[in-house]
């Protein structure tokens, strides 16, 4: 399955380290702004974001906190050592996880249902069955649960790291300043560049804020063919009554609702009725947004720059025709914007 458009991403445009390690403040990364009405593209710096927002606009943030979701364990009865990348916490208290062998073929080291994996400090994970929708993922049940399990994950785990990242950076680099509830396998990175100073500056300009929750799953299953199919993850969300009221009131007064991240788009569109009215609630969403989706709750989007085969490109076409996005992305490549979680950002309004 091909994406809505294709482009070449030079390797040197992959952000290898956090901006703070490149001599920049969080909010000094670059920002590309695309106007939905005119198609015009502007290039600026993220701390100038307020110049492209209006008093009354509502920014909606995802407060999910990033887990150090990569755990290393070995077979409790002398089996192979594996990397366990937590993907999704399921309603029955199991986890879906990507299991990667430490040696040889990453998927063929005798993984089997019933295998027990020891992570240390008394934490045991038992491998159950494969996931029917995404066969690279396995169900895993841990010997601990609740806050005790989360505490152990924070002690034993490390952030999921892809090959373009130059070093194993500390977990703090993978958190937004407003993150609260632990649960994301990977950082909801669209909000990473916000600082408290910038948030207060926006408030002084009359920009309003609301907070929802969606725990993000894995962005890659380490399988090019599967990643190209872009299967929709089933991710847990929570929209409180206050956030729902803020979104609905923004619509009533004709203000723009701008999602900070594709996770927020999926959350709000999952709980919107046909008229765009938001309902509070807690659940799981598998919503896949493409050009065929009529946006009901969201008017604009702040997001990172997405690589050629990313499913997020499909989502962007709900906001703009693919050719407009392609044109803007070509400009971003020419201007040497940086991609991925530590890279630059794109505002669509």
C-alpha positions, 0 to 999 in steps of 0.5 A: 500500500503506498502513501498519499504521495511519495518523497525522498527523505535524505538521511541527514534530515533525521533528527539524531538528538534532542534540540537541547543537545544541538544548542537550541531551547525546546521551543526554538525548533523550526515551524512550517505553517500551511494555511488550509484556505489559501495553501500558502506556506510560511516558515518560522520558528516555533516560539513565534507560534502565537503569531499564527493563532487567534484569541479564542483559538483552542489548543487541545493537548495529549497529557499521556506520559511516555513510558520507558517501554523497552524492557530486556528480559531472558527466558525464566528457564534459560530461554533466549534473551529478548527486547520487549517493546510494550505497545498497548495496555489492554482492557483485560490488563494484558499488554500487546508487545513487540518481541525482538530477539537479541541475536540473529533473526529478530523474530525467530528465536523460539518465541512461543505461547507460555514462555516466561520471561524474567526482567529482574526485581521479581517481574515475570512476563508470560507470553500468551498468543499472537495478536490477530490484527497485528501478528508481529505483536504478542499478548504478554501478562505480567506478574505485577499490575497497576502502579507496582508494574508501572514503577517497575517499568520505570526502574527497568525500562528505557525509551524505545530508540530507533536507529536514526537516534544517535545515543540512548537519551534519558527519558526526560528528553521524551516527555512533554512539559505537561505530561501527566498519566504514564502510558504511551509507548512512544512520546506524543511528540507534537507537543514536545516543543512547548515550554511553560513560558510559551504556554503562558505567552499564548494564554496572554494572547487569549489562546485557550487550552484543553487536555485529553488523553490518548496512550500512543502505541508503536510507530513501527513494528520493525517490519517494512511490509507490515508498516507499509500496510499501516494497521490502525492501533487500538489505543486507549483514550480519555476525554473529560467533561471539562475538555468536552465542554471547552471544545463544544464552546469553541465550536459554538463561538466559531473559534478554531479547535487545533489539535496538538498531535495526530493522537488528539485528532484521533481522540476528538474525532472518535468522540464527536457526533455527526454535528461535531459535538464532543462527548466525554468518555473513556474507551479504545479507538481504532479510528483510521483517518484518511482523505475520505474522513470528514473532520467534525471536531478539529479545524487545525493540527500541529504535528511533526514531519512524517516520513514517506510511508507513515500512516500520519500522511494519510491523516494529513490528507483529511486537512489538505489535498495530498498535492498541497502537503507534497508541495510543502514537504518538498519545501521542507526538504529543500530548507533542511527541516529535521524529521522525527520526534526531536525534529521540526514541526508543522502547523496546519490552520 
